[in-house]
Amino acid sequence: TIDGIDALQQPLKAREMIGLVSHQSLLYQNLTAYENLVFYAQMYGVGKGKNVEELAKQALQRVDLLRRAHDLVRTYSRGMVQRLTIARAILHEPALVLLDEPYTGLDQTSARRLSELLEGLAVSGRTVVMTTHEYYRGINAVSRAIFLSSGQVSAELRENITPDTLSRLYT
């Protein structure tokens, strides 16, 4: 279930509750950032009763891309594409956010902003599932950490998860 919705019984409704950042951006290169977000919002029925244009602007603001909102995505750097992908994933305030290596291509400032964004999602009660090799990133948003080594669980933490705890695990 996702936020009380049985994903097997109501797959379309369950999908509406998921935000995804994958290795592929799933963005349209010949559209602007703003056009991409408005398109996705309309296509998936995001913001029912809300102004999708305003939702798009807010999402762009959250990832610091508002000033480049009307530039074609094909002109973006790798880090900017990643930030726009994150904006698309959170555009509709999903209950579940799935992130696969979300820090890829981000500079230090953008990585810090992403960590803050993840903390905000966690505080607001959303579930965030993230796979990353950079285990120290976003640690303040973590309530449970599972570490894999050679495809097997090598450690699991459920409380007192701090950078110090993590570094002791791997030194």
Sine and cosine of phi, psi and omega as CSV:
sin_phi,cos_phi,sin_psi,cos_psi,sin_omega,cos_omega
0.00,0.00,0.50,-0.87,0.09,-1.00
-0.81,-0.59,0.93,-0.36,-0.02,-1.00
0.80,0.60,0.66,0.75,0.04,-1.00
1.00,0.08,-0.06,1.00,0.00,-1.00
-0.99,-0.11,0.80,-0.60,0.05,-1.00
-0.97,0.25,0.93,-0.37,-0.08,-1.00
-0.92,0.39,-0.43,0.90,0.03,-1.00
-0.98,0.20,-0.58,0.81,0.00,-1.00
-0.99,0.13,-0.55,0.84,-0.05,-1.00
-0.74,-0.67,0.92,0.38,-0.10,-1.00
-0.88,0.48,-0.60,0.80,-0.01,-1.00
-0.93,0.36,-0.67,0.74,0.04,-1.00
-0.91,0.41,-0.62,0.78,0.03,-1.00
-0.90,0.43,-0.66,0.76,0.02,-1.00
-0.87,0.50,-0.57,0.82,0.02,-1.00
-0.89,0.45,-0.31,0.95,-0.08,-1.00
-0.99,-0.15,0.15,0.99,-0.06,-1.00
-0.89,-0.46,0.70,-0.71,0.17,-0.99
-0.93,-0.37,0.66,-0.75,-0.11,-0.99
-0.75,-0.66,0.74,-0.68,0.21,-0.98
-0.86,-0.52,0.91,-0.41,0.00,-1.00
-0.88,-0.48,-0.05,-1.00,0.02,-1.00
-0.90,0.44,-0.55,0.84,0.06,-1.00
-1.00,-0.02,0.70,-0.72,-0.08,-1.00
-0.94,0.33,-0.47,0.88,-0.06,-1.00
0.87,0.50,0.44,0.90,0.03,-1.00
-0.98,-0.19,0.41,-0.91,0.06,-1.00
-1.00,-0.03,0.91,-0.42,-0.11,-0.99
-0.91,0.42,-0.47,0.88,-0.04,-1.00
-1.00,-0.09,0.19,0.98,0.14,-0.99
-0.94,-0.35,0.33,-0.94,0.10,-1.00
-0.98,0.21,0.19,-0.98,0.06,-1.00
-0.85,0.52,-0.73,0.68,0.00,-1.00
-0.87,0.50,-0.73,0.68,0.00,-1.00
-0.89,0.46,-0.63,0.77,0.05,-1.00
-0.85,0.52,-0.75,0.66,-0.05,-1.00
-0.93,0.38,-0.66,0.75,0.04,-1.00
-0.89,0.45,-0.68,0.73,0.03,-1.00
-0.85,0.52,-0.78,0.63,-0.01,-1.00
-0.89,0.46,-0.65,0.76,0.02,-1.00
-0.87,0.49,-0.70,0.71,-0.01,-1.00
-0.95,0.32,-0.66,0.75,-0.05,-1.00
-0.89,0.46,-0.62,0.78,-0.04,-1.00
-0.99,-0.17,0.17,0.98,0.06,-1.00
0.93,0.38,0.47,0.88,-0.01,-1.00
-0.94,0.34,0.60,-0.80,0.11,-0.99
0.95,0.32,0.58,0.81,0.02,-1.00
-0.75,0.67,0.85,-0.53,-0.02,-1.00
0.99,0.14,0.01,1.00,0.00,-1.00
-0.92,-0.38,0.29,-0.96,0.03,-1.00
-0.99,0.14,0.96,-0.29,-0.06,-1.00
-0.90,0.43,-0.51,0.86,0.04,-1.00
-0.90,0.44,-0.66,0.75,0.02,-1.00
-0.93,0.36,-0.63,0.77,0.07,-1.00
-0.87,0.50,-0.66,0.75,0.02,-1.00
-0.89,0.46,-0.71,0.70,0.02,-1.00
-0.88,0.47,-0.67,0.74,0.01,-1.00
-0.89,0.45,-0.67,0.75,0.01,-1.00
-0.90,0.43,-0.66,0.75,0.04,-1.00
-0.90,0.43,-0.62,0.78,0.05,-1.00
-0.89,0.47,-0.67,0.74,-0.04,-1.00
-0.89,0.46,-0.45,0.89,0.00,-1.00
-0.94,-0.33,0.26,0.97,0.08,-1.00
0.85,0.52,0.72,0.70,0.05,-1.00
-0.84,-0.54,0.15,0.99,-0.08,-1.00
-0.86,0.50,-0.61,0.79,-0.01,-1.00
-0.94,0.35,-0.30,0.95,0.04,-1.00
-0.94,-0.35,0.33,0.94,-0.09,-1.00
-0.85,0.53,-0.53,0.85,-0.11,-0.99
-0.96,-0.26,0.30,0.95,0.12,-0.99
-1.00,-0.04,0.58,-0.82,0.04,-1.00
-0.90,0.44,0.63,-0.78,-0.02,-1.00
-0.86,0.50,-0.55,0.84,-0.01,-1.00
-0.89,0.46,-0.28,0.96,0.03,-1.00
-1.00,-0.02,-0.04,1.00,-0.06,-1.00
-0.99,0.17,0.50,-0.87,0.15,-0.99
-0.96,0.28,0.18,-0.98,0.02,-1.00
-0.86,0.52,-0.68,0.73,0.01,-1.00
-0.90,0.43,-0.62,0.79,0.03,-1.00
-0.92,0.39,-0.65,0.76,0.06,-1.00
-0.87,0.49,-0.67,0.74,0.00,-1.00
-0.89,0.46,-0.68,0.74,0.02,-1.00
-0.90,0.44,-0.64,0.77,0.04,-1.00
-0.92,0.39,-0.60,0.80,0.06,-1.00
-0.88,0.47,-0.65,0.76,0.05,-1.00
-0.91,0.42,-0.67,0.74,0.04,-1.00
-0.86,0.51,-0.68,0.74,0.02,-1.00
-0.89,0.46,-0.62,0.78,-0.04,-1.00
-0.93,0.36,-0.50,0.86,-0.05,-1.00
-0.97,-0.24,-0.03,1.00,-0.07,-1.00
-0.76,0.65,-0.67,0.74,-0.12,-0.99
-0.98,-0.21,0.29,0.96,0.03,-1.00
0.78,0.62,0.85,0.53,-0.07,-1.00
-0.93,0.36,0.44,-0.90,0.06,-1.00
-0.95,0.30,-0.50,0.87,-0.04,-1.00
-0.79,-0.61,0.81,-0.59,0.04,-1.00
-0.89,-0.46,0.84,-0.54,0.02,-1.00
-0.96,-0.28,0.85,-0.53,-0.07,-1.00
-0.81,-0.58,0.85,-0.53,0.06,-1.00
-0.94,-0.33,0.95,-0.30,-0.01,-1.00
0.77,0.64,0.84,0.54,-0.09,-1.00
-0.93,0.36,-0.30,0.95,-0.04,-1.00
-1.00,0.09,-0.07,1.00,-0.02,-1.00
-0.85,0.53,0.81,-0.59,0.07,-1.00
0.99,0.15,-0.03,1.00,-0.04,-1.00
-1.00,0.04,0.64,-0.76,0.12,-0.99
-0.97,0.22,0.07,-1.00,-0.08,-1.00
-0.87,0.50,-0.66,0.75,0.00,-1.00
-0.91,0.42,-0.72,0.70,0.01,-1.00
-0.91,0.40,-0.60,0.80,0.03,-1.00
-0.90,0.43,-0.66,0.75,0.03,-1.00
-0.90,0.43,-0.66,0.75,0.02,-1.00
-0.90,0.44,-0.62,0.78,0.04,-1.00
-0.90,0.44,-0.68,0.73,0.04,-1.00
-0.86,0.51,-0.68,0.74,0.04,-1.00
-0.90,0.43,-0.64,0.77,0.03,-1.00
-0.89,0.46,-0.69,0.72,0.03,-1.00
-0.89,0.45,-0.64,0.77,0.06,-1.00
-0.87,0.50,-0.68,0.73,0.02,-1.00
-0.89,0.45,-0.64,0.77,0.05,-1.00
-0.89,0.45,-0.69,0.72,-0.01,-1.00
-0.90,0.44,-0.69,0.72,0.00,-1.00
-0.90,0.44,-0.56,0.83,-0.02,-1.00
-0.99,0.15,0.09,1.00,0.10,-1.00
1.00,0.00,0.15,0.99,0.04,-1.00
-0.99,0.13,0.43,-0.90,0.07,-1.00
-0.99,-0.13,0.79,-0.62,0.01,-1.00
-0.87,-0.50,0.83,-0.56,0.08,-1.00
-0.90,-0.43,0.85,-0.52,-0.08,-1.00
-0.75,-0.66,0.72,-0.70,0.18,-0.98
-0.96,-0.28,0.71,-0.70,-0.02,-1.00
-0.34,-0.94,0.49,-0.87,0.15,-0.99
-1.00,0.00,-0.26,0.97,-0.01,-1.00
-0.99,-0.12,0.95,0.30,-0.16,-0.99
-0.88,0.48,-0.37,0.93,-0.02,-1.00
-0.99,0.17,-0.21,0.98,0.00,-1.00
-0.99,0.14,0.66,-0.75,0.06,-1.00
0.93,0.36,0.27,0.96,-0.11,-0.99
-0.89,0.45,-0.47,0.88,-0.01,-1.00
-0.94,0.34,-0.22,0.98,0.02,-1.00
-0.99,-0.14,0.04,1.00,-0.16,-0.99
-1.00,-0.07,0.75,-0.66,0.13,-0.99
-0.94,-0.35,-0.21,0.98,0.03,-1.00
-0.43,-0.90,0.71,-0.70,0.01,-1.00
-0.76,-0.64,0.75,-0.66,0.05,-1.00
-0.85,-0.52,0.77,-0.64,-0.03,-1.00
-0.92,-0.38,0.72,-0.70,0.01,-1.00
-0.93,-0.36,0.60,-0.80,0.12,-0.99
-0.65,-0.76,0.84,-0.54,-0.05,-1.00
0.81,0.59,0.62,0.78,0.06,-1.00
0.98,0.20,0.08,1.00,-0.01,-1.00
-0.88,-0.47,0.52,-0.85,0.07,-1.00
-0.92,0.39,0.86,-0.52,0.00,-1.00
-0.97,-0.24,-0.37,0.93,0.04,-1.00
-0.30,-0.96,0.46,-0.89,0.07,-1.00
-0.59,-0.81,0.74,-0.68,0.03,-1.00
-0.84,-0.54,0.66,-0.75,0.01,-1.00
-0.85,-0.53,-0.20,0.98,0.03,-1.00
-0.44,-0.90,0.25,-0.97,-0.03,-1.00
0.79,0.62,0.69,0.72,-0.01,-1.00
-1.00,0.05,0.93,-0.35,0.00,-1.00
-0.73,-0.68,0.26,-0.97,0.08,-1.00
-0.84,0.55,-0.60,0.80,0.03,-1.00
-0.89,0.45,-0.70,0.72,0.02,-1.00
-0.86,0.51,-0.70,0.72,-0.03,-1.00
-0.92,0.40,-0.67,0.74,-0.03,-1.00
-0.92,0.39,-0.55,0.84,0.05,-1.00
-0.91,0.41,-0.55,0.83,0.03,-1.00
-0.90,0.44,-0.56,0.83,-0.14,-0.99
-0.89,-0.45,0.51,0.86,0.11,-0.99
-0.87,-0.49,0.00,0.00,0.00,0.00
